[in-house]
Amino acid sequence: MIISRDFFQQDNVYSQEIILDLDDPIVNIVFLLAHAKVFADDLDLQFQDIKKEMLSVSYTDAVKIFDRYFGDYVILIEPTAGL
């Protein structure tokens, strides 16, 4: 799930969620792929297919692909500049 920064900064509680802030410089394509590998293995998905799909597009589209596969398990905070 991709949420806006404003929504996240309100009093919403996400104590059990995995939260990735897309403004954080560490959250790059390599970081997303590493998490995708772990999630794909846990969910019995074909990581190589997901990796190929994510690497064949822009970073913005790769984030959307990551969200499509894993958005039920991860909250992605939209970058300040938007996607």
C-alpha positions in Angstrom: 0.0 0.0 0.0 1.4 3.4 -1.0 0.2 6.2 1.4 0.8 9.9 1.4 3.3 11.4 3.8 0.5 13.6 5.2 -1.7 10.6 6.0 1.2 8.8 7.6 2.1 11.8 9.8 -1.4 11.9 11.3 -2.2 9.9 14.4 -2.5 6.6 12.4 -1.0 3.6 14.2 1.0 1.1 12.2 2.8 -0.8 15.0 2.8 -4.2 13.3 3.4 -3.0 9.7 6.6 -2.9 7.7 7.0 0.7 6.6 9.4 1.9 3.9 9.9 5.6 3.4 10.6 6.3 -0.2 12.3 9.5 0.7 15.0 7.6 2.6 18.1 7.2 0.3 18.5 3.6 1.4 15.2 2.7 -0.2 16.5 2.3 -3.7 15.9 -0.4 -6.3 18.5 -2.8 -4.7 16.8 -2.4 -1.3 13.4 -3.1 -2.9 14.7 -6.1 -4.7 16.2 -7.5 -1.5 12.9 -7.2 0.2 11.1 -8.6 -2.8 13.3 -11.7 -2.7 12.4 -12.3 1.0 8.7 -11.7 0.4 8.6 -13.8 -2.8 10.2 -16.7 -1.0 7.8 -16.4 1.9 4.8 -16.2 -0.5 6.0 -18.9 -2.9 6.2 -16.4 -5.8 8.8 -16.5 -8.6 11.3 -13.9 -7.6 13.2 -14.0 -10.9 10.1 -13.0 -12.8 9.4 -10.2 -10.3 13.0 -9.0 -10.5 13.0 -9.0 -14.3 9.8 -7.0 -14.3 11.1 -4.5 -11.8 14.4 -4.0 -13.6 12.8 -3.5 -17.0 11.1 -0.2 -16.0 11.8 3.1 -14.3 12.3 3.3 -10.5 8.8 4.8 -10.2 7.2 1.9 -12.1 9.4 -0.6 -10.1 7.9 0.8 -6.9 4.4 0.3 -8.3 5.3 -3.3 -9.3 6.7 -3.9 -5.8 3.4 -2.4 -4.3 1.3 -4.6 -6.6 3.0 -7.8 -5.4 3.7 -6.9 -1.8 1.4 -3.9 -0.9 -0.7 -6.1 1.4 2.4 -6.6 3.6 4.3 -3.3 3.3 3.4 0.3 3.7 5.3 2.5 1.3 5.3 6.2 2.2 5.1 8.3 -0.9 8.2 10.5 -1.5 7.8 14.3 -0.9 8.0 14.9 -4.6 5.4 12.2 -5.3 5.8 9.2 -7.6 
